[in-house]
Amino acid sequence: MEEAASHGGETQVTEKVPELAVDGRRDGVRKGTAGIKTDFLTTKDKFHEFLDSNGQLPKEKEEKKENLPHDSDELKGTTEASEEEPAAKKPKVEQQEENKLTWKQQGKRQRGQNKSRPHVKPTAYEDQRLCQSVAQENRKCHYGDKCKFLHDVAEYMASKPADVGPSCYLYDTFGACFYGVTCRFALAHTTADFQSMRDEARVKAQEGRTPVRNSLDKDLQIRLRKHHVAFDRSAEYLQTIAKAQEPGPKQQQQQQQEERNGNQPEAPSSDQTPAAEGANEATAPDVEAGTENKTTVKTIGPLTDADVIKLRPCEKKQVDFQDKLYLAPLTTCGNLPFRRVCKRFGADITCGEMAMCTNLLQGQQSEWALLKRHESEDLFGVQIEGCFPDTMTRCAELINNHIDVDFVDINSGCPIDLVYKKGGGCGLMTRTRKFEQIIRGMNYVLDVPLTVKIRTGVHEKYNVAHKLIPEMKKWGVSMITLHGRSREQRYTKLADWDYINTCSSLASPLPLFGNGDILSYDDAMKARETGVSGLMIARGALIKPWIFTEIKERRHWDISSSERLDNLRNFSNYGLEHWGSDTRGLEKTRTFMLEWLSFLCRYVPVGLLERVPQRINDRPPYYMGRNYLESLMASQHVGDWVKISEMLLGPVPKNFNFLPKHKANAYEK
């Protein structure tokens, strides 16, 4: 099929191939819809009727099912091919015109992010909470009679929700459960008199092991809040910036002479600003040497403290980025349990979620949690966001001195308004003077490589990455990641891999990773033909985290629904270990699982596809899976996602409600 010019708001389509179009879709299937074998297609009403009946087919359809061939004992989704062609998904423009009145009646447009979605604290799901002093081996409560939590274990157990399962993942793994009777699997490790049990053999086997690192120390948090943390190396660099902005002796004499003559001093041109290349070349050697610009005479003699402390670029920790698979830092979904799932499937490089530098400098616990690193993450970095050289340099020094990372990444590709309007994210690409000062400052205080993630530009038809990359090579960047879209494009168009190829040749020999629209082994092979050093995978990992295995084994994996459920079970176990196995941690795990399911439902099994592989921007029509669980996982309704979470984490609380970050529907109970 080939698209012609658009007339009257409708797209005219001309047929070139009678059976299959060039892109592999059959006639009548609109562009943007995944091509699925007709035997599996169904309608919306029949699809939800099948799920609501828990896989039980109506009686009048049983006879048709018996006549179909049975390839396995599992319930087949090919029970009925729809007699009528399913209603084709309408293009976005037509759908907007049809729903225009509905949007006006509601007062807002039901698309994009749910920026005002409700945020229910996990503590709201418990009527009464047990004091931690009682839960943790009857320690003394520091609050005494003023404590607002329960101290009577029997009273708490009477109001506690029922246990989810007979075995506790934490107890089976570590030999003891930190949450005691508050654990939602407490029957596995508590006695009749509510005492916690311990498996001494397993506890001894875990001695000396630190599964998670980079936690915020309480003493450091207090010192950060009181501004008692010294940033000596940052101060040295910031002094060089201040001196570069001061007029030199010749400029001062010229200004004095002009003042005597009664003339106003001229404003410096753009070429004479401190961000100009000449000014930076004058200050850069002093910064690299770690000393102030006191003299230009080279001296010899014993090593000073500055010579010993400050590492030369060649002495910094080296990281081999070549030909690696890089799991992108993903906000909300790129948490530690999800990264562990991706590591099991073969991700080489992992990175924490984007953290705000100002929040880290203030010692915010929630922001520092984004820097945590699991022991399985052998090549791990953190990504920070900021828009000023002073805060970014201090934050880099703080990270360098207090946490364990292999590299630090600057986020200069974030497109959201909250970040961009302050000058951060994509805004740095248009503020090259600040961008340079940030990169040079962070590179000065860090002992690990500094990487940068950028987009093609801010505006759709004006790319600037090819201009920035040669400059960033001079500024000291160790690796660049390029997302093949601009800020204005977001995800409305495909990534421009031709432009990524051009930029990779400009970056050579500096490693450059490409990012955008990789969902299969075929996509990865085409991307590697561009000459990039490695691949960063973002949405593709959310939709199918086993993509790393597919790329490394060079195959398309027709993964079963039971295997996909096992992946979710691993995520739930990792979540209980990370956020806790009490009600609070369990519901937090459920929330992040539901966010992930909003992406997992876009996956179409390989065995159902008319054309392999699936494209990342193609949305699946309504189809029946090869069994009930596969059909349930294909649902894009939040209630069905909740049903999947209840298979692993038990029933949701009575007051539970959930609104996805990227969806327009909600679940409320």
Legacy VTK file of the C-alpha trace (Angstrom):
# vtk DataFile Version 3.0
C-alpha trace
ASCII
DATASET POLYDATA
POINTS 669 float
0.000 0.000 0.000
1.174 3.483 -0.744
-0.114 6.703 0.747
-1.045 9.495 -1.639
-1.792 13.138 -0.936
-4.386 13.903 1.704
-7.656 15.490 0.502
-10.374 16.802 2.782
-8.780 15.443 5.925
-8.831 11.842 4.623
-5.826 9.889 3.383
-6.208 8.476 -0.099
-4.730 4.983 -0.397
-3.865 3.290 -3.670
-3.383 -0.452 -3.953
-0.246 -1.707 -5.606
-0.079 -5.317 -4.449
-3.290 -7.332 -4.364
-2.554 -9.501 -1.316
0.260 -8.053 0.750
1.483 -4.482 0.758
5.137 -3.501 0.677
5.204 -3.187 4.460
3.762 -6.669 4.891
0.210 -5.689 5.901
-2.903 -7.019 4.244
-5.312 -4.719 2.490
-7.753 -3.067 4.854
-5.305 -2.883 7.756
-4.357 0.693 8.437
-0.828 1.937 8.827
0.199 2.031 12.478
-1.554 -1.255 13.308
0.419 -4.440 13.901
-0.229 -7.134 11.305
-1.741 -10.158 13.051
-2.920 -13.381 11.437
-6.620 -13.196 10.657
-7.348 -16.398 12.608
-6.522 -14.557 15.843
-8.302 -11.273 15.155
-11.505 -10.455 17.005
-13.659 -7.516 17.995
-13.509 -5.391 21.110
-16.762 -6.723 22.528
-15.858 -10.364 21.970
-12.384 -9.826 23.372
-13.611 -8.370 26.675
-16.452 -10.891 26.836
-13.856 -13.643 26.677
-11.734 -12.073 29.444
-14.705 -11.273 31.691
-15.811 -14.900 31.494
-12.334 -16.015 32.664
-11.742 -17.867 29.420
-15.062 -19.708 29.387
-16.577 -19.615 25.911
-20.359 -19.230 25.440
-22.244 -22.505 24.912
-23.188 -21.750 21.327
-19.472 -21.420 20.475
-18.355 -24.676 22.074
-19.343 -26.710 19.025
-17.217 -24.497 16.783
-14.295 -24.881 19.192
-14.544 -28.687 19.154
-14.224 -28.717 15.384
-10.968 -26.764 15.505
-7.609 -28.651 15.633
-6.036 -28.852 19.078
-2.262 -28.386 19.146
-1.987 -28.418 22.929
-3.977 -28.932 26.098
-4.059 -25.206 26.742
-7.108 -23.155 25.876
-6.684 -21.840 22.356
-7.391 -18.294 21.395
-8.215 -19.373 17.855
-11.704 -20.448 18.893
-13.411 -18.243 16.395
-12.433 -16.098 13.511
-14.690 -13.099 13.376
-17.334 -13.380 10.646
-17.067 -9.672 10.085
-13.869 -7.759 9.695
-13.007 -5.973 12.974
-13.441 -2.247 12.932
-10.143 -0.745 11.828
-8.434 1.598 14.230
-9.090 5.154 13.131
-6.238 7.557 12.482
-5.501 10.017 15.235
-6.932 12.987 13.285
-10.250 11.272 12.582
-10.525 10.082 16.181
-9.942 13.618 17.451
-12.679 15.016 15.175
-15.119 12.356 16.332
-14.431 12.922 20.007
-14.187 16.712 19.864
-17.544 17.242 21.600
-16.664 14.707 24.277
-13.397 16.545 25.055
-15.211 19.862 25.285
-17.817 18.400 27.625
-15.121 16.960 29.867
-13.090 20.158 29.773
-9.841 18.444 28.855
-8.380 16.226 26.176
-8.001 12.567 27.061
-4.524 11.968 25.687
-0.880 12.345 26.679
0.357 12.064 30.246
-1.898 12.079 33.275
-0.204 15.002 34.950
-2.843 15.383 37.675
-3.235 11.703 38.487
-3.896 10.803 42.126
-0.936 9.784 44.245
-2.087 7.507 47.054
0.531 6.822 49.686
1.083 3.101 50.311
0.559 3.765 54.029
-3.081 4.652 53.284
-3.887 0.992 52.642
-3.509 0.048 56.330
-5.950 1.134 59.008
-3.460 0.446 61.787
0.282 0.092 61.590
2.619 -1.710 63.946
5.518 0.233 65.422
8.858 -0.741 63.909
10.335 -1.182 67.368
7.935 -4.085 67.946
8.244 -5.532 64.457
12.039 -5.565 64.712
12.636 -7.878 67.684
10.941 -5.754 70.343
13.369 -2.860 70.453
12.656 0.110 72.693
10.452 2.752 71.113
12.079 6.198 71.222
8.723 7.991 71.171
7.236 6.247 74.200
3.605 7.142 74.927
3.608 9.684 72.082
4.047 6.986 69.437
1.062 6.899 67.073
1.579 3.275 66.019
0.406 0.081 67.680
2.557 -1.794 70.175
0.172 -4.696 70.790
0.980 -7.439 68.292
-2.284 -9.314 68.882
-4.341 -6.189 68.183
-2.371 -5.535 65.000
-2.760 -9.119 63.761
-6.521 -8.865 64.225
-6.698 -5.976 61.725
-3.882 -7.082 59.422
-4.887 -8.142 55.869
-4.685 -11.838 55.073
-1.360 -13.270 53.956
-0.731 -13.429 50.226
1.076 -16.763 50.037
2.604 -19.597 52.058
6.272 -18.762 51.349
8.279 -15.554 51.840
10.890 -14.694 49.211
13.010 -12.753 51.711
13.062 -15.612 54.220
13.825 -18.196 51.534
16.675 -16.053 50.166
18.283 -14.499 53.242
17.181 -16.850 56.026
15.337 -14.088 57.908
12.676 -11.514 57.116
13.345 -7.973 58.277
9.617 -7.160 58.441
8.631 -9.827 60.968
4.906 -10.103 61.664
4.160 -7.147 59.341
5.272 -9.229 56.354
2.389 -10.257 54.085
3.920 -13.743 54.006
4.459 -13.899 57.785
3.059 -17.421 58.259
6.200 -18.747 56.571
8.540 -17.426 59.276
6.558 -16.677 62.470
5.558 -18.931 65.328
2.166 -19.196 67.005
3.216 -16.586 69.580
4.262 -14.146 66.786
8.007 -14.686 67.116
10.185 -14.468 64.008
12.140 -17.538 62.930
15.661 -17.609 61.464
17.409 -20.071 59.199
20.916 -19.840 60.605
22.529 -21.672 57.689
21.179 -19.187 55.176
21.910 -16.224 57.411
25.536 -17.349 57.750
25.796 -17.810 53.979
24.748 -14.168 53.500
27.374 -12.744 55.873
29.610 -10.147 54.262
27.298 -9.753 51.273
25.937 -6.312 50.319
23.199 -6.856 47.729
22.396 -3.146 47.348
24.877 -0.289 47.555
24.761 3.512 47.361
22.272 4.052 50.173
22.154 7.505 51.754
24.035 7.614 55.048
22.099 9.358 57.823
25.107 11.402 58.898
25.694 12.550 55.323
22.027 13.500 54.997
22.231 15.672 58.107
25.422 17.364 56.929
23.889 18.047 53.508
20.830 19.651 55.061
22.999 21.803 57.302
25.350 22.698 54.412
28.337 21.227 56.256
29.690 19.231 53.300
32.834 20.703 51.751
33.196 20.832 47.971
36.849 21.798 47.665
37.500 20.621 44.121
34.290 22.211 42.877
35.326 25.485 44.480
38.640 25.347 42.619
36.910 24.947 39.289
34.248 27.584 39.973
37.018 30.052 40.812
38.470 29.558 37.350
35.088 30.425 35.834
34.864 33.578 37.927
38.394 34.614 36.935
37.662 33.960 33.265
34.700 36.311 33.499
36.824 39.086 35.040
38.437 41.515 32.545
42.160 41.045 32.010
44.850 43.744 32.524
44.689 44.883 28.906
40.913 45.109 29.004
41.045 47.050 32.279
43.558 49.558 30.796
41.398 49.909 27.701
38.294 50.554 29.814
40.153 53.139 31.940
41.449 54.890 28.822
37.942 54.998 27.338
36.578 56.404 30.583
39.194 59.169 30.522
38.207 59.990 26.947
34.568 60.123 27.988
33.564 57.091 25.916
31.393 54.265 27.229
33.112 50.867 27.192
31.817 48.563 24.468
30.025 45.390 25.402
32.079 42.301 24.635
31.096 40.464 21.479
30.038 36.850 21.422
33.540 35.841 20.341
35.002 37.547 23.417
32.686 35.960 25.985
34.131 33.498 28.513
32.377 30.697 26.679
34.403 31.383 23.550
36.949 28.826 22.565
39.903 31.101 23.171
38.885 31.876 26.739
38.358 28.209 27.495
41.722 27.286 26.054
43.300 29.780 28.423
41.574 28.343 31.502
41.433 24.666 30.591
45.121 23.891 31.217
44.870 25.405 34.679
41.773 23.389 35.429
43.346 20.158 34.262
46.432 20.810 36.335
44.302 21.503 39.434
46.100 24.796 40.168
45.290 28.451 39.824
46.711 30.579 37.025
49.453 32.228 39.049
52.339 31.816 36.631
53.011 30.596 33.131
56.534 29.385 33.938
56.880 25.596 34.043
58.501 24.363 37.244
60.085 21.115 38.354
60.418 19.579 41.779
58.608 17.332 44.252
54.957 16.409 43.722
52.414 18.596 45.464
49.094 17.532 46.959
47.283 18.863 43.889
49.432 16.690 41.631
48.669 13.573 43.662
44.941 14.112 44.243
43.927 15.246 40.770
44.048 12.436 38.237
45.100 13.087 34.695
42.610 12.062 31.997
44.699 9.027 31.090
44.690 7.892 34.745
40.921 8.002 35.194
38.962 4.795 35.379
38.479 3.443 31.876
35.230 1.789 30.765
34.958 -0.302 27.604
31.699 0.854 25.996
32.362 -0.801 22.642
29.580 -3.011 21.240
27.543 -3.080 24.443
23.770 -3.225 24.979
22.769 -0.290 27.154
19.495 -0.234 29.100
18.378 3.393 29.008
17.685 5.311 32.228
13.880 5.181 32.317
11.879 7.443 34.586
9.362 5.576 36.805
9.791 2.180 35.126
13.597 1.974 35.155
13.728 1.077 38.851
16.152 -1.368 40.443
13.870 -4.462 40.252
13.235 -3.833 36.543
16.959 -3.428 35.889
17.567 -6.780 37.584
15.073 -8.397 35.219
16.890 -6.891 32.225
20.270 -8.026 33.574
18.967 -11.594 33.628
18.183 -11.248 29.924
21.644 -9.923 29.036
21.754 -6.137 29.370
25.415 -5.069 29.543
25.112 -1.502 30.867
22.497 -0.227 33.306
21.863 3.278 34.562
19.747 4.648 37.380
16.725 6.836 36.816
17.239 10.542 36.185
17.976 12.348 39.462
17.754 16.096 40.043
21.086 17.501 41.214
19.473 20.056 43.548
17.472 17.340 45.333
20.617 15.241 45.772
22.481 18.194 47.266
19.593 18.714 49.700
19.807 15.107 50.876
16.330 14.042 49.796
15.899 10.359 50.566
13.580 9.694 47.610
16.087 11.168 45.163
19.040 9.261 46.583
17.036 6.031 46.214
17.407 6.467 42.439
21.186 5.985 42.808
21.006 2.538 44.417
22.947 -0.207 42.714
22.379 -3.960 42.877
25.315 -6.327 43.039
24.310 -7.889 39.699
24.844 -4.554 37.894
28.486 -4.967 36.956
28.595 -1.865 34.716
26.419 0.798 36.317
26.087 4.549 36.055
23.847 7.293 37.372
22.170 10.043 35.385
21.758 13.524 36.831
19.954 16.588 35.543
20.698 20.251 36.160
21.136 23.547 34.401
23.884 25.401 36.309
27.633 24.692 36.540
27.875 25.203 40.298
25.158 22.724 41.328
26.110 20.136 38.724
29.798 20.273 39.634
29.083 19.959 43.362
26.685 17.101 42.725
29.325 15.297 40.654
31.844 15.687 43.468
29.279 14.394 45.965
28.653 11.315 43.822
32.371 10.785 43.279
33.118 10.792 47.014
30.171 8.877 48.455
28.738 6.307 46.039
30.046 3.497 43.852
29.477 4.054 40.124
31.333 3.255 36.908
30.306 6.422 35.065
28.136 9.516 35.435
25.724 10.603 32.716
24.382 14.113 32.031
20.775 14.219 30.886
20.595 16.814 28.123
17.794 15.073 26.260
14.828 15.244 28.654
11.888 16.796 26.756
9.386 17.431 29.565
8.369 21.027 30.198
9.228 20.981 33.910
12.898 20.391 33.094
13.180 22.197 29.755
11.708 25.515 30.909
14.350 25.763 33.651
17.122 25.316 31.100
17.874 21.663 31.829
17.442 18.576 29.698
17.140 19.549 26.023
17.551 23.173 27.079
21.281 22.607 27.580
21.680 21.983 23.860
20.771 25.623 23.207
22.885 26.989 26.099
26.312 25.898 24.909
28.202 28.214 27.267
26.593 26.681 30.366
26.763 23.241 28.800
30.512 23.517 28.338
31.071 24.804 31.854
28.992 21.932 33.267
30.895 19.263 31.318
34.325 20.701 32.122
33.451 21.146 35.781
32.051 17.658 36.250
34.938 16.137 34.356
37.329 18.006 36.640
35.916 16.589 39.896
35.097 13.056 38.715
37.442 10.082 38.811
35.139 8.062 36.526
34.137 8.678 32.883
31.555 11.350 32.097
28.928 10.581 29.437
26.198 12.705 27.853
22.786 11.817 26.433
21.395 14.199 23.809
18.695 14.420 21.148
18.978 15.565 17.555
17.856 19.012 18.677
14.985 20.948 20.148
13.045 21.792 17.006
11.859 19.181 14.548
13.485 20.545 11.393
16.613 22.026 12.947
19.219 19.507 14.093
22.114 20.743 16.202
23.677 17.533 17.507
26.222 17.430 14.673
27.462 20.854 15.781
27.716 19.934 19.471
29.453 16.566 19.112
32.836 17.930 17.854
32.789 20.460 20.689
31.967 17.857 23.332
34.989 15.853 22.205
37.128 18.861 23.192
35.305 19.308 26.497
36.313 15.858 27.795
33.258 13.629 27.302
33.973 9.887 27.311
30.848 8.707 25.492
27.785 10.235 23.794
24.328 8.736 23.412
22.145 10.190 20.651
18.378 9.744 20.559
17.307 10.087 16.932
14.411 12.478 17.598
14.025 16.128 18.524
12.195 17.456 21.543
9.222 18.553 19.453
8.887 15.141 17.815
8.635 13.160 21.050
7.510 9.747 19.716
5.277 10.836 16.841
7.809 9.918 14.141
10.462 7.295 13.646
14.008 7.885 14.823
16.385 9.297 12.214
19.118 6.658 12.002
20.661 8.278 8.927
21.400 11.328 11.043
22.747 9.098 13.825
25.106 7.548 11.267
26.363 11.004 10.283
26.952 11.952 13.906
28.767 8.698 14.685
31.354 9.481 12.013
31.787 12.965 13.495
32.239 11.526 16.992
34.881 8.956 15.993
37.008 7.767 17.763
34.746 8.783 20.675
32.093 6.087 21.311
28.587 7.090 20.218
25.529 5.007 21.097
22.352 5.156 19.016
18.882 5.115 20.522
15.414 4.885 19.023
12.830 2.345 17.751
14.723 -0.865 18.546
12.235 -3.657 19.319
13.733 -6.727 17.652
16.906 -8.427 16.514
16.318 -7.121 12.981
16.082 -3.538 14.235
19.319 -3.968 16.158
21.177 -5.363 13.142
20.051 -2.452 10.957
21.091 0.002 13.665
24.553 -1.548 13.945
25.091 -1.025 10.222
25.201 2.717 10.868
28.594 2.477 12.566
27.512 3.260 16.134
29.627 1.901 18.971
26.646 0.399 20.792
22.883 0.448 21.221
20.750 2.031 23.905
17.321 0.417 24.310
14.469 2.175 26.107
10.835 1.490 25.135
11.861 -1.780 23.494
13.044 -3.081 26.876
9.775 -2.047 28.519
7.666 -3.815 25.897
9.853 -6.944 25.790
12.805 -7.077 28.233
13.963 -10.307 26.583
15.067 -8.212 23.597
18.625 -8.358 24.968
18.557 -12.151 24.670
17.148 -11.947 21.149
19.925 -9.615 20.022
22.716 -11.671 21.563
21.356 -14.991 20.320
20.322 -13.503 16.956
16.811 -14.883 16.884
13.159 -13.995 17.366
11.902 -15.491 20.614
8.287 -16.692 20.606
8.088 -16.496 24.373
5.141 -18.242 26.040
2.652 -16.572 28.349
3.827 -18.696 31.288
7.397 -17.497 30.755
6.169 -13.910 30.650
4.320 -14.484 33.912
7.537 -15.845 35.421
9.226 -12.562 34.474
6.527 -10.677 36.356
6.963 -13.035 39.300
10.689 -12.274 39.363
9.880 -8.570 39.286
7.468 -8.947 42.204
10.087 -10.841 44.242
12.732 -8.223 43.478
10.238 -5.499 44.359
9.420 -7.089 47.717
13.143 -7.286 48.428
13.676 -3.655 47.386
10.569 -1.901 48.740
9.559 -4.327 51.483
7.274 -7.317 51.998
4.863 -5.508 54.318
1.643 -3.936 53.027
3.393 -0.687 52.218
6.122 -2.335 50.140
3.755 -4.797 48.517
1.431 -2.065 47.229
4.397 -0.030 46.025
5.586 -3.069 44.100
2.111 -3.465 42.634
2.034 0.172 41.501
5.327 -0.114 39.621
4.256 -3.438 38.149
1.076 -1.842 36.784
3.136 0.957 35.251
5.263 -1.657 33.519
2.200 -3.611 32.354
1.032 -0.491 30.509
3.975 -1.166 28.163
4.002 -4.978 28.258
0.482 -5.127 26.820
1.797 -3.700 23.530
3.778 -6.857 22.806
2.382 -9.218 20.170
3.638 -12.834 20.336
5.797 -13.831 17.396
3.587 -16.807 16.556
0.597 -14.533 15.997
2.287 -12.035 13.711
1.563 -12.024 9.999
4.871 -10.293 9.432
7.891 -10.657 11.723
9.094 -8.598 13.500
6.686 -6.264 15.233
7.361 -2.549 14.799
7.621 -0.391 17.876
5.115 2.241 16.753
2.506 -0.321 15.636
-0.350 -0.830 18.063
-1.981 -4.264 18.129
-5.653 -4.599 17.204
-7.953 -6.760 19.328
-6.853 -10.373 19.076
-7.224 -13.669 20.923
-4.092 -15.266 22.279
-3.241 -18.932 22.151
-4.515 -19.326 25.709
-6.416 -17.280 28.259
-3.304 -15.870 29.949
-1.877 -14.675 26.637
-5.178 -12.953 25.849
-5.233 -11.377 29.299
-1.721 -10.004 28.819
-2.832 -8.455 25.511
-5.533 -6.381 27.174
-5.008 -2.626 27.352
-7.578 -2.189 30.102
-6.254 -1.322 33.540
-8.651 -3.684 35.273
-7.030 -6.612 33.503
-3.579 -5.418 34.540
-4.794 -5.377 38.131
-6.056 -8.929 37.661
-2.550 -10.001 36.607
-1.023 -8.293 39.643
-3.474 -10.119 41.911
-2.103 -13.435 40.631
1.253 -12.529 42.198
0.567 -10.024 44.982
-2.889 -10.965 46.194
-6.135 -8.950 46.137
-5.954 -5.174 45.996
-7.114 -3.156 49.045
-10.663 -1.811 49.179
-9.599 1.792 48.613
-7.140 0.956 45.824
-7.073 3.106 42.688
-4.537 3.449 39.936
-4.092 5.820 37.006
-1.256 4.984 34.582
1.295 7.621 33.702
0.835 7.289 29.944
-2.785 6.185 29.647
-6.197 7.865 29.705
-8.109 5.129 31.568
-8.133 4.426 35.281
-8.867 1.686 37.788
-10.750 2.389 40.969
-12.157 -0.009 43.514
LINES 1 670
669 0 1 2 3 4 5 6 7 8 9 10 11 12 13 14 15 16 17 18 19 20 21 22 23 24 25 26 27 28 29 30 31 32 33 34 35 36 37 38 39 40 41 42 43 44 45 46 47 48 49 50 51 52 53 54 55 56 57 58 59 60 61 62 63 64 65 66 67 68 69 70 71 72 73 74 75 76 77 78 79 80 81 82 83 84 85 86 87 88 89 90 91 92 93 94 95 96 97 98 99 100 101 102 103 104 105 106 107 108 109 110 111 112 113 114 115 116 117 118 119 120 121 122 123 124 125 126 127 128 129 130 131 132 133 134 135 136 137 138 139 140 141 142 143 144 145 146 147 148 149 150 151 152 153 154 155 156 157 158 159 160 161 162 163 164 165 166 167 168 169 170 171 172 173 174 175 176 177 178 179 180 181 182 183 184 185 186 187 188 189 190 191 192 193 194 195 196 197 198 199 200 201 202 203 204 205 206 207 208 209 210 211 212 213 214 215 216 217 218 219 220 221 222 223 224 225 226 227 228 229 230 231 232 233 234 235 236 237 238 239 240 241 242 243 244 245 246 247 248 249 250 251 252 253 254 255 256 257 258 259 260 261 262 263 264 265 266 267 268 269 270 271 272 273 274 275 276 277 278 279 280 281 282 283 284 285 286 287 288 289 290 291 292 293 294 295 296 297 298 299 300 301 302 303 304 305 306 307 308 309 310 311 312 313 314 315 316 317 318 319 320 321 322 323 324 325 326 327 328 329 330 331 332 333 334 335 336 337 338 339 340 341 342 343 344 345 346 347 348 349 350 351 352 353 354 355 356 357 358 359 360 361 362 363 364 365 366 367 368 369 370 371 372 373 374 375 376 377 378 379 380 381 382 383 384 385 386 387 388 389 390 391 392 393 394 395 396 397 398 399 400 401 402 403 404 405 406 407 408 409 410 411 412 413 414 415 416 417 418 419 420 421 422 423 424 425 426 427 428 429 430 431 432 433 434 435 436 437 438 439 440 441 442 443 444 445 446 447 448 449 450 451 452 453 454 455 456 457 458 459 460 461 462 463 464 465 466 467 468 469 470 471 472 473 474 475 476 477 478 479 480 481 482 483 484 485 486 487 488 489 490 491 492 493 494 495 496 497 498 499 500 501 502 503 504 505 506 507 508 509 510 511 512 513 514 515 516 517 518 519 520 521 522 523 524 525 526 527 528 529 530 531 532 533 534 535 536 537 538 539 540 541 542 543 544 545 546 547 548 549 550 551 552 553 554 555 556 557 558 559 560 561 562 563 564 565 566 567 568 569 570 571 572 573 574 575 576 577 578 579 580 581 582 583 584 585 586 587 588 589 590 591 592 593 594 595 596 597 598 599 600 601 602 603 604 605 606 607 608 609 610 611 612 613 614 615 616 617 618 619 620 621 622 623 624 625 626 627 628 629 630 631 632 633 634 635 636 637 638 639 640 641 642 643 644 645 646 647 648 649 650 651 652 653 654 655 656 657 658 659 660 661 662 663 664 665 666 667 668
